[in-house]
Structure formats: structure tokens, C-alpha cells
Amino acid sequence: MSVRHASHLSTTMLVAALFSGCQVGSPPGAPAATSPSAASAPTTAPSPPTSHPTLVALGSLDALDSRKPVPLIPMMAHHQKQNMRDHLLAVQEIVTALAVDDFAAAEKAAVRIASSDQMAQMCTHMGAGAPGFTDQALAFHKTADGVLAAAKAKDKKAALQTLGATLATCTACHDAWKQEVVDDATWQAKTQQAPPEHGGHH
């Protein structure tokens, strides 16, 4: 083979190797060469995870609600809502009973919203992280004592009047406060108390 022909063949092999993406002189099975542009291209970092749309919506709702927060761990918040629904049911039962002059049924229902040592303890516990909440909650139950007394006296007019006053304290409390569901550590920091094992009521 002439020198000129050998030189032409070498040039042809080099061009073919470059176009095929292989390294010249690489053994069979060797990995393909990485182009300079690919090697120097910066890698794109993964985008940070965005907040769940539901959490964003809940945050927006909370920002619109200017009422004062009552910090509660999830179990306490759940129990409080259960108790509130029972208060509402008791009011319904009182009204229904008074409509037919069933004072025994009205009295039985009024006991559930009247004041008691247990209720005072519950309200104090629920308001541990919200100064002023306990006083307002207790005012509701103390006002409800009038409904109970009127039902025992079979005084329909007084029972309805005191029930109206009781509902006024109820709506005033709801107008002032909102639940703030927090974790155990946050609740402990706000109340300086150990988180309850079984929640609480109001």
C-alpha cells in the first residue's frame, strides 16, 4: 500500500469514527465518548415540592378569619366539635320540649349545657392557650343555668327568655374565637402544660 493511500485511509477512518460517536482506537464494547458540550452542560436541580393545594386553600381561609385562635391538638379539637354539636342538639331538644310544655324533657336537655364542676374543668383545659376564652365559655354555661331553673319551675316564658340569653353568649363566643389545630409541641409551648392523652372537651 502506498503512503498516499494509507494516509487517505486513515483520514477516512477518523472521519467515520467521529460521525459514529466512537473513540478512535477504542476496544470493542467500550462506552461511547461524551461530547464536550454534553459534559459541560449544567444539570438541572429538581424543583422543590410545592405545598398541597388543600393546605394552601386552608391557609388562605385562615388568613381571612380574623377571630382569635384557640390552640388545640387534633384530638382536643375533635372533642370540642363533638361537644359543640351536642350543645346544639340540647338547644333543639329544649325548644321542642317547651313547644309542647314537656318541662321534664326540657330540664333533661338543659342539664347538658348547664354549669358544673366538670364543665368548668373542661373549659379551663380547652382555653389553656387562649387567655379570655375560658371566661367566655363559662359564661355560656352559667347563663344556661337559668334555662334549667326555669324548666324545673315549669316557667315556659322564663325558659325561653333565658334560652335566648344563653344563645347570645354562644354566638358571641363563636364570633370571637376559632380553633387553631397545632401539634403537641406547639400546644405545650403555648400552654406550658403537657399535652393531654385523651384530648378534652368544651
N, C-alpha and C positions, 0 to 999 in steps of 0.2 A: 504493500500500500504506500502511495506517495505521501510526502509530508503535507502537501497541499490538501489531499483528500482526507487525511487523518484530522487535520485542523478543522475542515468543514464538518466532518462527522462529530467531532467534539462539540462544536458550536451548536449543531442541531440537537444533540442530546441535552445540552444545557438549557436551551430554549424549551424543549419538551418537558424537561424536569420542572422548570419554573411554572409552566402553564398547568401542569398536573398537580402542583402543590406539594411535591415531594422534595426532600432534601437530596441534593446530588451526592451520590456515594452512600446513601443510607442503606442499610441492610434490609432484606425483605421483612415486612411486618413491623418496621419502625413507625412511630407515630408521625403524622403529617406535621410539617413545620407551621408555626403560628406566625401570621403576618405581623409586621411591626405595628400596623395600625390597630390590629385586634389586641395585641399585647399591651399597648399603651392606653387603650380605651378605658376610662374610669368605670368601675362597677356602680350600678345604681342601688343605693341603700333602700331596703323595704320601707314603705310608708308606715308611719306609726299607726297603730289601730285607733280608729275613731270611736267615740262614745256611742253606745247603743242608742238608736233613735228614741226608744221609750224613755231612757234615762234623761236624754236631752229635753224631751217634752215635759217630764215630771219636774225637771229643774226650772223650766220656763214657767210652769204653773205655780211653783212655789215662790218664784220671784214676783209674780203678780199678786200673791196673797200677803198682805201687809200685817196680818194678825201676829200676835206674839207667839213664839214657839213653846211647846211643852215637850221637852226631850223625853223620849220613851224608847226602851229597847223593843224589838218587834213583838215579843210575847206580851209585854205590857200594853202596847198599842192595840193589839188584837183583843185583849181582855177588856180594855176600856171601851172599844167599839161594841163589844157584846153587851156590856153593862148599859151603855147609852141606848142601845136598841131595846133593852128590857125596860128602861125608864119610859121610853116612848110607848111601849106596849102597855105599861101600867097606866099611863095617862089615858090611853084609848079605853082600857077597861073601866077606869073611873067614870069617864064621860058616859059610856054605855050603861053602866050601873045606875048612875044618877038619873039618866033619862027615864028609867022605869022605877025609880025610887027603891032600888035594891041597895040599901045602905051597907049591908053586910059585905056584899061584893066590892063596893067602893072602898070600904075600910080595909079589906084584904089586899086590894091592889095598892092602896095608899101606903101601906106598911113598906112596900118595896122601894119607895122613893123618900120616905121619911128619914130623919136623922137617927143615928145610932152610934155607939162606940166603934163598932166595926166599920161603919161607913166613914167615920171621921179618920180612922187609921188608914183606910184605903185612899181617901182624898189627900191626906198628908203625904203618903208614899208616892202617889202619882204626881204630885206637884213639887217634889223634892228639888227639881232642877229649874223650876219656873216660879220665882217669887211672886206672890199675889194670886196664883191660881188656886191654891188650897182654900183661901178665904172665900173666894167667889164660888167655888164648888160647894163648900159647906153652907153658904147662904141659900143655895138651891134646896138642899135637904132640910134645912131649918124652916124655910118657908113652907115646904111640903108638910111639915108637922101640922100646919093649920088645916090642910085638907083631911088629914087623918082625924083630927079632933072634931071637925065638922061632920064627918061621916059617922063617927061614934055617937054624936049628938043628934043624928038624923036631921041635920040642918042643910037642906039642899042648896039654899041661896048662899050660905056661908061657904059651903064646899066648892061651889062654882067660883065664887069670888077669890077664895084662897088658891084654887087651882089656876086661875088666871094670873095671880101674882107669882105663883111658882113657875109658870111657863115664861113669865117675863124675865125671871132670874136665869132661866135655862137659855133663852135666846141671847141674853146679854153675855153670858159666858161663852157661847159659841161664836158670838160676834167678836170677842176679844182674843180668843185662843185658837191655835191649830196644833195638831200633832206634828212632832219632828222626830221621825224614826231614826235612831242612832245605834251604833254598836255598843257593846258592853264597856269598852274603854272610854268612849266619849261620855256615856252616861255616868260612869264613875267619876270622871273628871269634873262634870258639871254639878254633880250632887254630893261629891265627897262620901259616897256610900258604895258598898259592894253591890253589884248587880243582883237582883232577886233571882232565885232559882225557878220560881213559878210565876213570874210576872206580877201583875197587880190589877186592881180594878179602880174604877171610879163610878 
